[in-house]
Amino acid sequence: KFPPAVADTEKSIILGMTPAAREAQLVKDTAAVMRLLETVLVLNNEETCPAAGLKKLQVKNEKLRGELTRVENA
């Protein structure tokens, strides 16, 4: 549906680079992607991930609802 594409300006820049410049840029870009992936791994860690915190709160909420039901029925 949306095939990968490179903008004409980017294509022109890439093709205008020397092989050494392309290699250097590729190394920089790869390092940036690795840093991004490391950041994602840290932020998605169960201890720091908002989704994990939400799950814990949902469990706590269910326990409190159970307690409330027991108190109301007593």
PAPANU-802897 format. One record per residue (C-alpha): residue number from 1; residue in one letter; chain; z, y, x. Coordinates in steps of 0.5 Angstrom, whole numbers, plus 2048, in hexadecimal, padded with zeros to 3 digits. Each point is the difference from the previous one (the first is absolute). Last residue first. Example, Ala and Ser with C-alpha at 12.3 -4.5 7.8 and 13.67 -1.06 7.14 Angstrom:
@num->2, residuo->S, cadena->A, w->80E, v->7FE, u->81B
@num->1, residuo->A, cadena->A, w->802, v->7F9, u->7FE
***
This chain:
@num->74, residuo->A, cadena->A, w->86E, v->7F0, u->7D5
@num->73, residuo->N, cadena->A, w->7F9, v->801, u->7FE
@num->72, residuo->E, cadena->A, w->7FF, v->807, u->803
@num->71, residuo->V, cadena->A, w->804, v->7FE, u->806
@num->70, residuo->R, cadena->A, w->7FB, v->7FA, u->801
@num->69, residuo->T, cadena->A, w->7FA, v->804, u->7FF
@num->68, residuo->L, cadena->A, w->802, v->806, u->805
@num->67, residuo->E, cadena->A, w->801, v->7FB, u->805
@num->66, residuo->G, cadena->A, w->7F9, v->7FD, u->7FF
@num->65, residuo->R, cadena->A, w->7FD, v->807, u->800
@num->64, residuo->L, cadena->A, w->804, v->801, u->807
@num->63, residuo->K, cadena->A, w->7FD, v->7FA, u->803
@num->62, residuo->E, cadena->A, w->7F9, v->802, u->7FD
@num->61, residuo->N, cadena->A, w->801, v->806, u->804
@num->60, residuo->K, cadena->A, w->802, v->7FD, u->806
@num->59, residuo->V, cadena->A, w->7FA, v->7FC, u->800
@num->58, residuo->Q, cadena->A, w->7FC, v->806, u->7FF
@num->57, residuo->L, cadena->A, w->803, v->804, u->805
@num->56, residuo->K, cadena->A, w->7FF, v->7FB, u->805
@num->55, residuo->K, cadena->A, w->7F8, v->7FF, u->7FE
@num->54, residuo->L, cadena->A, w->800, v->808, u->801
@num->53, residuo->G, cadena->A, w->803, v->800, u->807
@num->52, residuo->A, cadena->A, w->7FB, v->7FB, u->802
@num->51, residuo->A, cadena->A, w->7FA, v->804, u->7FD
@num->50, residuo->P, cadena->A, w->803, v->806, u->803
@num->49, residuo->C, cadena->A, w->7FF, v->7FC, u->807
@num->48, residuo->T, cadena->A, w->805, v->802, u->805
@num->47, residuo->E, cadena->A, w->804, v->7F9, u->801
@num->46, residuo->E, cadena->A, w->7FA, v->7FC, u->7FD
@num->45, residuo->N, cadena->A, w->7FB, v->803, u->806
@num->44, residuo->N, cadena->A, w->7FA, v->803, u->7FD
@num->43, residuo->L, cadena->A, w->802, v->807, u->803
@num->42, residuo->V, cadena->A, w->800, v->7FC, u->807
@num->41, residuo->L, cadena->A, w->7FA, v->7FC, u->7FF
@num->40, residuo->V, cadena->A, w->7FC, v->806, u->7FE
@num->39, residuo->T, cadena->A, w->802, v->804, u->806
@num->38, residuo->E, cadena->A, w->7FE, v->7FA, u->804
@num->37, residuo->L, cadena->A, w->7F9, v->800, u->7FD
@num->36, residuo->L, cadena->A, w->7FF, v->807, u->801
@num->35, residuo->R, cadena->A, w->802, v->800, u->807
@num->34, residuo->M, cadena->A, w->7FB, v->7FA, u->801
@num->33, residuo->V, cadena->A, w->7FB, v->804, u->7FC
@num->32, residuo->A, cadena->A, w->801, v->806, u->805
@num->31, residuo->A, cadena->A, w->7FF, v->7FC, u->806
@num->30, residuo->T, cadena->A, w->7FA, v->7FD, u->7FD
@num->29, residuo->D, cadena->A, w->7FD, v->807, u->7FF
@num->28, residuo->K, cadena->A, w->802, v->802, u->807
@num->27, residuo->V, cadena->A, w->7FD, v->7FA, u->803
@num->26, residuo->L, cadena->A, w->7FA, v->801, u->7FC
@num->25, residuo->Q, cadena->A, w->800, v->807, u->803
@num->24, residuo->A, cadena->A, w->800, v->7FE, u->807
@num->23, residuo->E, cadena->A, w->7FA, v->7FB, u->7FF
@num->22, residuo->R, cadena->A, w->7FC, v->805, u->7FC
@num->21, residuo->A, cadena->A, w->801, v->805, u->806
@num->20, residuo->A, cadena->A, w->7FE, v->7FA, u->805
@num->19, residuo->P, cadena->A, w->7FA, v->7FE, u->7FC
@num->18, residuo->T, cadena->A, w->7FE, v->808, u->800
@num->17, residuo->M, cadena->A, w->801, v->803, u->7F9
@num->16, residuo->G, cadena->A, w->7FA, v->803, u->7FC
@num->15, residuo->L, cadena->A, w->7FF, v->7F9, u->7FC
@num->14, residuo->I, cadena->A, w->808, v->801, u->7FE
@num->13, residuo->I, cadena->A, w->7FF, v->808, u->7FE
@num->12, residuo->S, cadena->A, w->7F9, v->7FF, u->7FC
@num->11, residuo->K, cadena->A, w->804, v->7FA, u->7FC
@num->10, residuo->E, cadena->A, w->806, v->804, u->7FF
@num->9, residuo->T, cadena->A, w->7FB, v->806, u->7FD
@num->8, residuo->D, cadena->A, w->7FC, v->7FB, u->7FC
@num->7, residuo->A, cadena->A, w->806, v->7FD, u->7FC
@num->6, residuo->V, cadena->A, w->801, v->7F9, u->802
@num->5, residuo->A, cadena->A, w->800, v->7FB, u->7FA
@num->4, residuo->P, cadena->A, w->804, v->7FA, u->7FE
@num->3, residuo->P, cadena->A, w->7FD, v->7FD, u->7F9
@num->2, residuo->F, cadena->A, w->803, v->803, u->7FA
@num->1, residuo->K, cadena->A, w->7FE, v->7FB, u->7FA
***
